Amino acid sequence: MALAPDAASSTDPNPVEAEGSHIDAPGLQYFVFGLFFIFGGITSLNDVLIPKLKELFTLNYTQAMLVQFCFFAAYLIVGIPGAKLVKKIGYMRGAVAGLLTMMVGCLLFIPASQNATYALFLLALFVLASGVVIVQVVANPLISLLGPQKTAHSRLTFAQAFNSLGTTVFPIVGAAVILGSLAAVSADQLSGAQLQAYRQAESEAIWQGYLGVAILIALVALAVWTFRNRLQGEKHEASSGLAGLDLLKRSRFGYGALCIFLYVGAEVSIGSIIINYLAQDRVLGQPESVVGWMIGLYWGGAMVGRFIGSAVLRMFSPGRILAFNSAGAILLIIVSTMTSGEAAAYTLLAVGLMNSIMFPTIFSLACEKLGPRAADGSGIINVAIFGGAVVPLLYGMLADVSGSLAVAMILPIACYAIIAGFGIFARDPA
């Protein structure tokens, strides 16, 4: 993606984006903030869906994590084609295409609920996530390019705060709507026609919630389409095949892509099980429907941390801050697994605060100086988000084998340790 005539070509082994080059589109960043809010909120709704579907279909943790696997598998399958689509039709039209795909995914929850079939829920999640991927391919590089290069880290972190606002608001509302409808009877006590009727009745709140989300997405898509010609000077570099894979040969970008894989995997693993974790007798010992709202504290911590981080990143090395936050996440997880009660609950919830600056900082550190290859780099980074499918599934397997959600925390600890290493590695500008 080239936005300045002085930017180096893709044949340059070290292409450099001209200092200060950016898209001239006053006011457009507010629409991009809206995109971050929408796809962030939708992603975090999975954390509410998992305990609901786990109970309805009597799943173990490995089976329940298929929710995240099918959702984040879209990043692997759609990431690069999504980048190519955006380069072909432009940022704004690409955002509309992604939003419409998200809307279709939300509407698929209606037949999934009426048929009470787990596989249909997984299909709906994949379609929904495919749209999220396209929107994210647009949002991440666009917000970086809507201003000077020297403040890209801070700007992307500030935009991610709106992503966190969505991840905070959506699950709180979702917990009230979806988990609040959990009946006194359990699915494992029923069979045959009674079980099918129970699943259909209890999943009604799911499709009603996602229908509301579909209406919201339709309104946002209409607004973005209205301003589809707002960008001035937008240019796209042609590419073919698996565009951007050669960027992995660059140690900084390759290491950064790995850390995106691990970070998303760790963040999603914790978010996916946090309601079940808090409900354990060792922790708070309350039903999922009672503690479900607390998932908002996990994502709310990320939101607060991103607003703070957008200022701190202007004063200190982004790499060093990344290493500091990763070490903090490790410490909090260890404390949570070794304590009980409120101490175990709130230290794990506080990991969200440590997560705050990680994605935008890893993204911008890895993609520094990509210049005309920004869209290709964003596509590869979005493929790396596939970690949100793999790591949670492995976490579920560890939890089932060990019989303990706390023991399985060794996996996200390892992820954060590698990310801390990247922060030290990339502490100096590219």
C-alpha positions as a Markdown table, in Angstrom:
| # | Residue | x | y | z |
|---|---|---|---|---|
| 1 | Met | 0.0 | 0.0 | 0.0 |
| 2 | Ala | 1.7 | 3.2 | -1.2 |
| 3 | Leu | 0.5 | 6.6 | -0.1 |
| 4 | Ala | 3.4 | 8.8 | -0.9 |
| 5 | Pro | 5.3 | 9.1 | -4.2 |
| 6 | Asp | 8.6 | 9.1 | -2.4 |
| 7 | Ala | 7.9 | 5.7 | -0.8 |
| 8 | Ala | 10.3 | 2.9 | -1.8 |
| 9 | Ser | 9.1 | 0.2 | -4.1 |
| 10 | Ser | 8.4 | -3.3 | -3.1 |
| 11 | Thr | 11.5 | -4.5 | -4.8 |
| 12 | Asp | 13.6 | -2.6 | -2.3 |
| 13 | Pro | 14.8 | -5.1 | 0.4 |
| 14 | Asn | 14.3 | -2.4 | 3.0 |
| 15 | Pro | 11.5 | -0.1 | 1.8 |
| 16 | Val | 11.1 | 3.0 | 3.8 |
| 17 | Glu | 8.0 | 5.1 | 4.2 |
| 18 | Ala | 8.6 | 8.8 | 3.7 |
| 19 | Glu | 8.6 | 10.6 | 7.0 |
| 20 | Gly | 5.3 | 12.4 | 7.5 |
| 21 | Ser | 3.5 | 10.8 | 4.5 |
| 22 | His | -0.1 | 10.1 | 5.3 |
| 23 | Ile | -3.6 | 10.1 | 3.8 |
| 24 | Asp | -5.3 | 13.5 | 3.8 |
| 25 | Ala | -8.8 | 12.7 | 5.0 |
| 26 | Pro | -9.9 | 15.1 | 7.8 |
| 27 | Gly | -12.5 | 13.5 | 10.1 |
| 28 | Leu | -12.2 | 10.0 | 8.7 |
| 29 | Gln | -10.4 | 8.7 | 11.7 |
| 30 | Tyr | -13.7 | 8.9 | 13.7 |
| 31 | Phe | -15.3 | 6.4 | 11.3 |
| 32 | Val | -12.3 | 4.1 | 11.8 |
| 33 | Phe | -12.7 | 4.4 | 15.5 |
| 34 | Gly | -16.3 | 3.1 | 14.9 |
| 35 | Leu | -15.0 | 0.1 | 13.0 |
| 36 | Phe | -12.6 | -0.8 | 15.9 |
| 37 | Phe | -15.6 | -0.6 | 18.3 |
| 38 | Ile | -17.8 | -2.9 | 16.2 |
| 39 | Phe | -15.3 | -5.7 | 15.5 |
| 40 | Gly | -13.9 | -5.6 | 19.0 |
| 41 | Gly | -17.3 | -6.0 | 20.6 |
| 42 | Ile | -18.3 | -8.8 | 18.3 |
| 43 | Thr | -15.1 | -10.7 | 19.0 |
| 44 | Ser | -15.5 | -10.5 | 22.8 |
| 45 | Leu | -19.1 | -11.9 | 22.6 |
| 46 | Asn | -17.5 | -15.3 | 22.0 |
| 47 | Asp | -16.5 | -15.2 | 25.7 |
| 48 | Val | -20.2 | -15.1 | 26.7 |
| 49 | Leu | -21.2 | -17.7 | 24.0 |
| 50 | Ile | -18.7 | -20.3 | 25.2 |
| 51 | Pro | -20.2 | -21.0 | 28.7 |
| 52 | Lys | -23.7 | -20.8 | 27.2 |
| 53 | Leu | -23.0 | -23.3 | 24.4 |
| 54 | Lys | -20.9 | -25.5 | 26.8 |
| 55 | Glu | -23.9 | -26.0 | 29.0 |
| 56 | Leu | -26.5 | -26.3 | 26.2 |
| 57 | Phe | -24.5 | -29.0 | 24.3 |
| 58 | Thr | -22.8 | -30.5 | 27.3 |
| 59 | Leu | -19.3 | -29.9 | 25.9 |
| 60 | Asn | -15.9 | -30.3 | 27.5 |
| 61 | Tyr | -13.4 | -27.5 | 27.3 |
| 62 | Thr | -11.8 | -28.7 | 24.1 |
| 63 | Gln | -15.1 | -28.9 | 22.3 |
| 64 | Ala | -16.2 | -25.5 | 23.7 |
| 65 | Met | -13.0 | -23.9 | 22.3 |
| 66 | Leu | -14.1 | -24.9 | 18.8 |
| 67 | Val | -16.1 | -21.6 | 19.1 |
| 68 | Gln | -12.8 | -19.7 | 19.0 |
| 69 | Phe | -11.2 | -22.1 | 16.6 |
| 70 | Cys | -13.9 | -21.5 | 13.9 |
| 71 | Phe | -14.0 | -17.8 | 14.6 |
| 72 | Phe | -10.2 | -17.2 | 14.4 |
| 73 | Ala | -9.7 | -19.8 | 11.6 |
| 74 | Ala | -11.2 | -17.0 | 9.4 |
| 75 | Tyr | -8.0 | -15.0 | 9.9 |
| 76 | Leu | -6.0 | -17.8 | 8.3 |
| 77 | Ile | -8.3 | -18.4 | 5.4 |
| 78 | Val | -9.5 | -14.8 | 4.7 |
| 79 | Gly | -6.5 | -12.7 | 5.9 |
| 80 | Ile | -4.6 | -12.6 | 2.6 |
| 81 | Pro | -7.6 | -12.7 | 0.2 |
| 82 | Gly | -9.1 | -9.9 | 2.4 |
| 83 | Ala | -5.9 | -7.8 | 1.9 |
| 84 | Lys | -6.2 | -8.4 | -1.9 |
| 85 | Leu | -9.8 | -7.4 | -1.9 |
| 86 | Val | -9.0 | -4.2 | 0.0 |
| 87 | Lys | -6.3 | -3.3 | -2.5 |
| 88 | Lys | -8.7 | -3.9 | -5.3 |
| 89 | Ile | -11.7 | -1.9 | -4.2 |
| 90 | Gly | -10.1 | 0.5 | -1.7 |
| 91 | Tyr | -10.3 | 1.0 | 2.0 |
| 92 | Met | -13.8 | 2.4 | 2.4 |
| 93 | Arg | -15.5 | -0.1 | 0.0 |
| 94 | Gly | -13.5 | -2.9 | 1.6 |
| 95 | Ala | -14.9 | -1.8 | 5.0 |
| 96 | Val | -18.5 | -2.0 | 3.6 |
| 97 | Ala | -17.9 | -5.5 | 2.2 |
| 98 | Gly | -16.6 | -6.7 | 5.6 |
| 99 | Leu | -19.5 | -5.1 | 7.5 |
| 100 | Leu | -22.1 | -6.8 | 5.2 |
| 101 | Thr | -20.4 | -10.1 | 5.6 |
| 102 | Met | -20.5 | -9.6 | 9.4 |
| 103 | Met | -24.2 | -8.9 | 9.1 |
| 104 | Val | -24.8 | -12.1 | 7.2 |
| 105 | Gly | -22.9 | -14.0 | 9.9 |
| 106 | Cys | -25.1 | -12.5 | 12.6 |
| 107 | Leu | -28.3 | -13.5 | 10.8 |
| 108 | Leu | -27.1 | -17.1 | 10.5 |
| 109 | Phe | -27.6 | -17.4 | 14.2 |
| 110 | Ile | -31.3 | -17.5 | 13.6 |
| 111 | Pro | -31.4 | -20.9 | 11.8 |
| 112 | Ala | -28.6 | -22.1 | 14.1 |
| 113 | Ser | -30.7 | -21.4 | 17.2 |
| 114 | Gln | -34.0 | -22.7 | 15.6 |
| 115 | Asn | -32.3 | -26.0 | 14.7 |
| 116 | Ala | -30.3 | -26.1 | 18.0 |
| 117 | Thr | -27.3 | -27.5 | 16.1 |
| 118 | Tyr | -23.8 | -26.8 | 17.4 |
| 119 | Ala | -22.2 | -27.1 | 13.9 |
| 120 | Leu | -24.5 | -24.3 | 12.6 |
| 121 | Phe | -23.4 | -22.0 | 15.4 |
| 122 | Leu | -19.8 | -22.7 | 14.4 |
| 123 | Leu | -20.6 | -21.9 | 10.7 |
| 124 | Ala | -22.3 | -18.6 | 11.7 |
| 125 | Leu | -19.2 | -17.7 | 13.7 |
| 126 | Phe | -16.9 | -18.4 | 10.8 |
| 127 | Val | -18.9 | -16.2 | 8.4 |
| 128 | Leu | -19.1 | -13.5 | 11.0 |
| 129 | Ala | -15.4 | -13.6 | 11.6 |
| 130 | Ser | -14.7 | -13.5 | 7.9 |
| 131 | Gly | -16.3 | -10.1 | 7.8 |
| 132 | Val | -14.4 | -9.0 | 10.9 |
| 133 | Val | -11.1 | -10.0 | 9.2 |
| 134 | Ile | -11.8 | -7.8 | 6.2 |
| 135 | Val | -12.8 | -4.8 | 8.4 |
| 136 | Gln | -9.6 | -5.3 | 10.5 |
| 137 | Val | -7.4 | -5.5 | 7.3 |
| 138 | Val | -8.8 | -2.0 | 6.6 |
| 139 | Ala | -8.7 | -0.5 | 10.1 |
| 140 | Asn | -5.2 | -1.3 | 11.3 |
| 141 | Pro | -3.1 | 0.2 | 8.4 |
| 142 | Leu | -5.6 | 3.0 | 7.8 |
| 143 | Ile | -5.5 | 4.4 | 11.3 |
| 144 | Ser | -1.7 | 4.2 | 11.1 |
| 145 | Leu | -1.7 | 6.2 | 7.8 |
| 146 | Leu | -4.1 | 8.9 | 9.0 |
| 147 | Gly | -1.3 | 11.0 | 10.5 |
| 148 | Pro | 2.5 | 11.3 | 10.8 |
| 149 | Gln | 4.5 | 8.2 | 11.0 |
| 150 | Lys | 6.3 | 9.3 | 14.2 |
| 151 | Thr | 3.0 | 9.1 | 16.2 |
| 152 | Ala | 1.7 | 5.9 | 14.5 |
| 153 | His | 2.3 | 3.8 | 17.7 |
| 154 | Ser | 0.3 | 6.2 | 19.8 |
| 155 | Arg | -2.5 | 6.7 | 17.3 |
| 156 | Leu | -3.0 | 3.0 | 16.8 |
| 157 | Thr | -3.1 | 2.4 | 20.5 |
| 158 | Phe | -5.7 | 5.2 | 20.9 |
| 159 | Ala | -7.8 | 3.6 | 18.2 |
| 160 | Gln | -7.5 | 0.2 | 19.9 |
| 161 | Ala | -9.0 | 1.8 | 23.0 |
| 162 | Phe | -12.2 | 2.1 | 21.0 |
| 163 | Asn | -11.8 | -1.6 | 20.2 |
| 164 | Ser | -11.6 | -2.2 | 23.9 |
| 165 | Leu | -14.7 | -0.1 | 24.5 |
| 166 | Gly | -16.5 | -2.5 | 22.3 |
| 167 | Thr | -15.0 | -5.5 | 24.0 |
| 168 | Thr | -16.1 | -4.1 | 27.4 |
| 169 | Val | -19.7 | -3.0 | 26.5 |
| 170 | Phe | -20.7 | -6.0 | 24.3 |
| 171 | Pro | -20.0 | -8.8 | 26.8 |
| 172 | Ile | -21.6 | -7.0 | 29.7 |
| 173 | Val | -24.8 | -6.6 | 27.7 |
| 174 | Gly | -24.4 | -10.1 | 26.2 |
| 175 | Ala | -24.0 | -11.7 | 29.6 |
| 176 | Ala | -27.2 | -10.1 | 30.8 |
| 177 | Val | -29.1 | -11.2 | 27.6 |
| 178 | Ile | -27.5 | -14.6 | 27.0 |
| 179 | Leu | -26.2 | -16.0 | 30.3 |
| 180 | Gly | -29.1 | -14.4 | 32.2 |
| 181 | Ser | -31.5 | -16.8 | 30.5 |
| 182 | Leu | -29.8 | -19.9 | 31.8 |
| 183 | Ala | -32.6 | -22.1 | 33.2 |
| 184 | Ala | -32.6 | -24.0 | 36.5 |
| 185 | Val | -32.5 | -27.3 | 34.7 |
| 186 | Ser | -29.4 | -28.5 | 33.0 |
| 187 | Ala | -29.0 | -29.9 | 29.5 |
| 188 | Asp | -27.2 | -33.0 | 30.9 |
| 189 | Gln | -30.4 | -33.9 | 32.8 |
| 190 | Leu | -32.5 | -34.1 | 29.6 |
| 191 | Ser | -32.6 | -36.2 | 26.4 |
| 192 | Gly | -34.5 | -36.7 | 23.2 |
| 193 | Ala | -37.3 | -34.2 | 22.3 |
| 194 | Gln | -37.0 | -32.6 | 25.7 |
| 195 | Leu | -33.4 | -31.8 | 25.2 |
| 196 | Gln | -34.0 | -30.4 | 21.7 |
| 197 | Ala | -36.8 | -28.2 | 22.9 |
| 198 | Tyr | -34.7 | -27.0 | 25.8 |
| 199 | Arg | -31.8 | -26.1 | 23.5 |
| 200 | Gln | -34.1 | -24.2 | 21.1 |
| 201 | Ala | -35.7 | -22.3 | 23.9 |
| 202 | Glu | -32.5 | -21.4 | 25.7 |
| 203 | Ser | -30.7 | -20.4 | 22.4 |
| 204 | Glu | -33.5 | -17.9 | 21.5 |
| 205 | Ala | -31.7 | -15.2 | 23.5 |
| 206 | Ile | -28.6 | -15.8 | 21.3 |
| 207 | Trp | -30.2 | -15.1 | 17.9 |
| 208 | Gln | -32.2 | -12.1 | 19.3 |
| 209 | Gly | -28.9 | -10.6 | 20.6 |
| 210 | Tyr | -27.1 | -11.1 | 17.3 |
| 211 | Leu | -30.1 | -9.8 | 15.4 |
| 212 | Gly | -29.7 | -6.5 | 17.3 |
| 213 | Val | -26.0 | -6.5 | 16.4 |
| 214 | Ala | -26.9 | -7.1 | 12.7 |
| 215 | Ile | -29.1 | -4.0 | 12.7 |
| 216 | Leu | -26.2 | -2.0 | 14.3 |
| 217 | Ile | -23.8 | -3.2 | 11.6 |
| 218 | Ala | -26.2 | -2.3 | 8.8 |
| 219 | Leu | -26.3 | 1.3 | 10.1 |
| 220 | Val | -22.6 | 1.5 | 10.3 |
| 221 | Ala | -22.2 | 0.0 | 6.8 |
| 222 | Leu | -24.6 | 2.7 | 5.4 |
| 223 | Ala | -22.6 | 5.5 | 7.1 |
| 224 | Val | -19.3 | 4.2 | 5.7 |
| 225 | Trp | -20.8 | 3.7 | 2.2 |
| 226 | Thr | -22.0 | 7.3 | 2.3 |
| 227 | Phe | -18.4 | 8.5 | 2.7 |
| 228 | Arg | -16.8 | 5.9 | 0.4 |
| 229 | Asn | -15.1 | 8.6 | -1.7 |
| 230 | Arg | -13.7 | 10.5 | 1.2 |
| 231 | Leu | -10.1 | 9.3 | 0.8 |
| 232 | Gln | -7.8 | 11.4 | -1.3 |
| 233 | Gly | -4.6 | 10.0 | -2.8 |
| 234 | Glu | -5.3 | 6.4 | -2.1 |
| 235 | Lys | -3.0 | 4.1 | -4.2 |
| 236 | His | -2.6 | 0.4 | -4.2 |
| 237 | Glu | 0.4 | -1.8 | -5.2 |
| 238 | Ala | -0.6 | -4.8 | -7.3 |
| 239 | Ser | 0.4 | -8.2 | -5.8 |
| 240 | Ser | -0.3 | -11.9 | -6.7 |
| 241 | Gly | -0.4 | -15.2 | -4.9 |
| 242 | Leu | 0.5 | -15.2 | -1.2 |
| 243 | Ala | 1.5 | -11.6 | -1.2 |
| 244 | Gly | 3.5 | -10.6 | 1.8 |
| 245 | Leu | 4.9 | -14.0 | 2.9 |
| 246 | Asp | 8.4 | -12.9 | 1.9 |
| 247 | Leu | 8.1 | -10.2 | 4.6 |
| 248 | Leu | 8.5 | -13.0 | 7.1 |
| 249 | Lys | 12.1 | -13.3 | 6.1 |
| 250 | Arg | 12.7 | -10.0 | 7.9 |
| 251 | Ser | 13.6 | -10.9 | 11.4 |
| 252 | Arg | 11.7 | -7.9 | 12.9 |
| 253 | Phe | 8.5 | -8.6 | 11.0 |
| 254 | Gly | 8.7 | -12.4 | 11.3 |
| 255 | Tyr | 9.2 | -12.2 | 15.1 |
| 256 | Gly | 6.4 | -9.7 | 15.3 |
| 257 | Ala | 4.0 | -11.9 | 13.4 |
| 258 | Leu | 4.8 | -14.8 | 15.7 |
| 259 | Cys | 4.1 | -12.6 | 18.7 |
| 260 | Ile | 0.7 | -11.5 | 17.3 |
| 261 | Phe | -0.1 | -15.2 | 17.0 |
| 262 | Leu | 0.9 | -15.9 | 20.6 |
| 263 | Tyr | -0.6 | -12.7 | 22.0 |
| 264 | Val | -4.0 | -13.2 | 20.5 |
| 265 | Gly | -3.9 | -16.8 | 21.5 |
| 266 | Ala | -3.1 | -16.0 | 25.1 |
| 267 | Glu | -5.6 | -13.1 | 25.4 |
| 268 | Val | -8.4 | -15.2 | 23.8 |
| 269 | Ser | -7.6 | -18.2 | 26.0 |
| 270 | Ile | -8.0 | -16.3 | 29.2 |
| 271 | Gly | -11.1 | -14.4 | 28.0 |
| 272 | Ser | -12.7 | -17.6 | 26.8 |
| 273 | Ile | -12.5 | -19.4 | 30.2 |
| 274 | Ile | -12.6 | -16.5 | 32.6 |
| 275 | Ile | -16.3 | -16.9 | 33.4 |
| 276 | Asn | -15.9 | -20.6 | 34.1 |
| 277 | Tyr | -12.7 | -19.8 | 36.0 |
| 278 | Leu | -14.4 | -17.2 | 38.3 |
| 279 | Ala | -17.3 | -19.6 | 38.9 |
| 280 | Gln | -15.0 | -22.3 | 40.4 |
| 281 | Asp | -15.4 | -23.0 | 44.1 |
| 282 | Arg | -11.7 | -22.1 | 44.6 |
| 283 | Val | -12.3 | -18.6 | 43.2 |
| 284 | Leu | -15.7 | -17.0 | 43.6 |
| 285 | Gly | -18.0 | -20.1 | 43.7 |
| 286 | Gln | -20.9 | -18.3 | 42.0 |
| 287 | Pro | -22.9 | -19.5 | 39.0 |
| 288 | Glu | -21.9 | -18.3 | 35.5 |
| 289 | Ser | -25.0 | -16.2 | 35.2 |
| 290 | Val | -23.9 | -14.3 | 38.4 |
| 291 | Val | -20.3 | -13.7 | 37.5 |
| 292 | Gly | -20.7 | -13.3 | 33.8 |
| 293 | Trp | -20.7 | -9.5 | 33.9 |
| 294 | Met | -17.2 | -9.5 | 35.3 |
| 295 | Ile | -15.8 | -10.4 | 31.9 |
| 296 | Gly | -16.3 | -6.7 | 31.2 |
| 297 | Leu | -13.6 | -5.9 | 33.8 |
| 298 | Tyr | -11.1 | -8.0 | 31.9 |
| 299 | Trp | -11.8 | -6.1 | 28.6 |
| 300 | Gly | -12.4 | -2.8 | 30.5 |
| 301 | Gly | -8.8 | -3.0 | 31.8 |
| 302 | Ala | -7.5 | -3.2 | 28.3 |
| 303 | Met | -9.6 | -0.2 | 27.4 |
| 304 | Val | -8.3 | 1.9 | 30.2 |
| 305 | Gly | -4.7 | 0.7 | 29.6 |
| 306 | Arg | -4.9 | 1.7 | 25.9 |
| 307 | Phe | -6.0 | 5.3 | 26.7 |
| 308 | Ile | -3.1 | 5.5 | 29.2 |
| 309 | Gly | -0.8 | 3.7 | 26.8 |
| 310 | Ser | -1.5 | 6.1 | 23.9 |
| 311 | Ala | 0.1 | 8.8 | 26.0 |
| 312 | Val | 2.9 | 6.7 | 27.6 |
| 313 | Leu | 4.0 | 5.5 | 24.2 |
| 314 | Arg | 4.8 | 9.0 | 23.2 |
| 315 | Met | 7.4 | 9.3 | 26.0 |
| 316 | Phe | 9.0 | 5.8 | 26.3 |
| 317 | Ser | 10.3 | 3.1 | 24.0 |
| 318 | Pro | 7.3 | 1.0 | 22.7 |
| 319 | Gly | 9.5 | -2.1 | 22.9 |
| 320 | Arg | 10.4 | -1.6 | 26.5 |
| 321 | Ile | 6.8 | -1.0 | 27.5 |
| 322 | Leu | 5.8 | -4.1 | 25.7 |
| 323 | Ala | 8.3 | -6.1 | 27.6 |
| 324 | Phe | 7.2 | -4.6 | 30.9 |
| 325 | Asn | 3.5 | -5.4 | 30.3 |
| 326 | Ser | 4.3 | -8.9 | 29.2 |
| 327 | Ala | 6.2 | -9.5 | 32.5 |
| 328 | Gly | 3.3 | -8.0 | 34.4 |
| 329 | Ala | 0.9 | -10.4 | 32.8 |
| 330 | Ile | 3.0 | -13.4 | 33.7 |
| 331 | Leu | 3.2 | -12.2 | 37.3 |
| 332 | Leu | -0.6 | -11.7 | 37.6 |
| 333 | Ile | -1.3 | -15.1 | 36.2 |
| 334 | Ile | 1.1 | -16.8 | 38.6 |
| 335 | Val | -0.5 | -15.0 | 41.6 |
| 336 | Ser | -4.0 | -15.9 | 40.4 |
| 337 | Thr | -3.2 | -19.6 | 40.1 |
| 338 | Met | -1.5 | -19.7 | 43.5 |
| 339 | Thr | -4.2 | -17.9 | 45.5 |
| 340 | Ser | -8.0 | -18.2 | 45.9 |
| 341 | Gly | -11.1 | -16.1 | 46.4 |
| 342 | Glu | -11.1 | -12.5 | 45.2 |
| 343 | Ala | -7.3 | -12.4 | 45.0 |
| 344 | Ala | -7.4 | -15.1 | 42.4 |
| 345 | Ala | -10.3 | -13.5 | 40.5 |
| 346 | Tyr | -9.1 | -9.9 | 40.3 |
| 347 | Thr | -5.4 | -10.7 | 39.5 |
| 348 | Leu | -6.6 | -12.7 | 36.5 |
| 349 | Leu | -9.0 | -10.0 | 35.5 |
| 350 | Ala | -6.1 | -7.5 | 35.7 |
| 351 | Val | -4.3 | -9.3 | 33.0 |
| 352 | Gly | -6.6 | -7.3 | 30.7 |
| 353 | Leu | -4.8 | -4.1 | 31.8 |
| 354 | Met | -1.4 | -5.7 | 30.8 |
| 355 | Asn | -2.8 | -6.7 | 27.4 |
| 356 | Ser | -3.8 | -3.2 | 26.7 |
| 357 | Ile | -1.0 | -2.0 | 24.5 |
| 358 | Met | 0.3 | -5.3 | 23.2 |
| 359 | Phe | -1.6 | -5.8 | 19.9 |
| 360 | Pro | -1.1 | -2.3 | 18.5 |
| 361 | Thr | 2.5 | -2.1 | 19.8 |
| 362 | Ile | 3.5 | -5.4 | 18.3 |
| 363 | Phe | 1.7 | -4.5 | 15.0 |
| 364 | Ser | 3.3 | -1.2 | 14.6 |
| 365 | Leu | 6.8 | -2.4 | 15.7 |
| 366 | Ala | 6.6 | -5.3 | 13.3 |
| 367 | Cys | 5.3 | -3.1 | 10.4 |
| 368 | Glu | 7.7 | -0.2 | 10.8 |
| 369 | Lys | 9.1 | 1.1 | 7.4 |
| 370 | Leu | 7.0 | -1.3 | 5.3 |
| 371 | Gly | 6.0 | 1.7 | 3.2 |
| 372 | Pro | 4.2 | 0.6 | 0.0 |
| 373 | Arg | 3.8 | -2.9 | 1.4 |
| 374 | Ala | 1.6 | -1.9 | 4.4 |
| 375 | Ala | -1.4 | -3.7 | 3.1 |
| 376 | Asp | 0.6 | -6.9 | 2.5 |
| 377 | Gly | 2.0 | -6.6 | 6.0 |
| 378 | Ser | -1.4 | -6.1 | 7.5 |
| 379 | Gly | -2.7 | -9.2 | 5.6 |
| 380 | Ile | 0.0 | -11.4 | 7.1 |
| 381 | Ile | -0.5 | -9.9 | 10.6 |
| 382 | Asn | -4.2 | -10.8 | 10.3 |
| 383 | Val | -3.3 | -14.3 | 9.3 |
| 384 | Ala | -1.2 | -14.5 | 12.5 |
| 385 | Ile | -4.3 | -13.7 | 14.5 |
| 386 | Phe | -5.1 | -17.4 | 13.7 |
| 387 | Gly | -3.3 | -17.9 | 17.1 |
| 388 | Gly | -6.7 | -17.1 | 18.6 |
| 389 | Ala | -7.9 | -20.5 | 17.1 |
| 390 | Val | -4.9 | -22.6 | 17.9 |
| 391 | Val | -3.8 | -21.5 | 21.4 |
| 392 | Pro | -7.3 | -21.6 | 23.0 |
| 393 | Leu | -7.9 | -25.1 | 21.6 |
| 394 | Leu | -4.5 | -26.3 | 23.1 |
| 395 | Tyr | -5.5 | -24.6 | 26.3 |
| 396 | Gly | -8.8 | -26.5 | 26.3 |
| 397 | Met | -6.9 | -29.8 | 25.8 |
| 398 | Leu | -4.6 | -29.0 | 28.6 |
| 399 | Ala | -7.5 | -28.1 | 30.9 |
| 400 | Asp | -9.3 | -31.4 | 30.1 |
| 401 | Val | -6.2 | -33.5 | 30.5 |
| 402 | Ser | -5.0 | -31.9 | 33.7 |
| 403 | Gly | -8.5 | -31.3 | 35.0 |
| 404 | Ser | -7.5 | -27.8 | 36.0 |
| 405 | Leu | -8.0 | -24.4 | 34.4 |
| 406 | Ala | -5.2 | -23.1 | 36.6 |
| 407 | Val | -2.6 | -25.7 | 35.5 |
| 408 | Ala | -3.4 | -25.0 | 31.9 |
| 409 | Met | -2.3 | -21.3 | 32.5 |
| 410 | Ile | 1.3 | -22.4 | 31.8 |
| 411 | Leu | 0.4 | -22.0 | 28.1 |
| 412 | Pro | -0.4 | -18.3 | 28.2 |
| 413 | Ile | 2.5 | -17.7 | 30.5 |
| 414 | Ala | 4.8 | -19.1 | 27.8 |
| 415 | Cys | 3.2 | -16.9 | 25.2 |
| 416 | Tyr | 3.8 | -13.8 | 27.2 |
| 417 | Ala | 7.4 | -14.7 | 27.9 |
| 418 | Ile | 8.1 | -14.9 | 24.1 |
| 419 | Ile | 6.4 | -11.5 | 23.6 |
| 420 | Ala | 8.6 | -10.0 | 26.3 |
| 421 | Gly | 11.5 | -11.1 | 24.3 |
| 422 | Phe | 10.2 | -9.3 | 21.2 |
| 423 | Gly | 9.8 | -6.1 | 23.2 |
| 424 | Ile | 13.5 | -6.2 | 24.1 |
| 425 | Phe | 14.5 | -7.2 | 20.5 |
| 426 | Ala | 12.5 | -4.3 | 18.9 |
| 427 | Arg | 13.2 | -1.7 | 21.6 |
| 428 | Asp | 15.1 | 0.5 | 19.0 |
| 429 | Pro | 13.5 | 2.0 | 15.8 |
| 430 | Ala | 13.6 | -0.1 | 12.7 |
